[in-house]
Amino acid sequence: MYEGGCLIFSDGTKPTWLLPIWPDGTLFNGSLVTFHQPAKDEQRVAVGQEFVMEGEPVTWEQLPNARYASFRQQCRVRPFIVSSVRPAD
């Protein structure tokens, strides 16, 4: 879901919303995420397609406050550190 400037996702198993924290270099143009993983090919994922996003949920306190404080106020869902994405089968 893209709402209020926040691109948020459901975890797929329960009604929990997560705010992905993408690696530096990842780009979002409104409909396509170009996932950056150093030393690997860029993975392009259309927001409307089904894909698997892997990573780890964290608390806001685990993130640098100066960089993420505005997202905490704006998005108000649990942050999720993204480590990989791939198309769903």
Secondary structure as the mmCIF struct_conf table of DSSP 4:
data_model
#
loop_
_struct_conf.conf_type_id
_struct_conf.id
_struct_conf.beg_label_comp_id
_struct_conf.beg_label_asym_id
_struct_conf.beg_label_seq_id
_struct_conf.end_label_comp_id
_struct_conf.end_label_asym_id
_struct_conf.end_label_seq_id
STRN STRN1 TYR A 2 GLU A 3
TURN_TY1_P TURN_TY1_P1 GLY A 4 GLY A 5
STRN STRN2 CYS A 6 LEU A 7
STRN STRN3 PHE A 9 SER A 10
BEND BEND1 GLY A 12 PRO A 15
STRN STRN4 TRP A 17 ILE A 21
HELX_LH_PP_P HELX_LH_PP_P1 TRP A 22 PRO A 23
TURN_TY1_P TURN_TY1_P2 ASP A 24 GLY A 25
STRN STRN5 LEU A 27 PHE A 28
BEND BEND2 GLY A 30 SER A 31
STRN STRN6 LEU A 32 PHE A 35
TURN_TY1_P TURN_TY1_P3 PRO A 38 ALA A 39
BEND BEND3 LYS A 40 LYS A 40
STRN STRN7 GLN A 43 ALA A 46
TURN_TY1_P TURN_TY1_P4 VAL A 47 GLY A 48
BEND BEND4 GLN A 49 GLN A 49
STRN STRN8 PHE A 51 PRO A 57
HELX_RH_3T_P HELX_RH_3T_P1 TRP A 60 GLN A 62
BEND BEND5 LEU A 63 LEU A 63
HELX_RH_AL_P HELX_RH_AL_P1 ASN A 65 CYS A 75
BEND BEND6 VAL A 77 VAL A 77
STRN STRN9 ARG A 78 PRO A 87
#
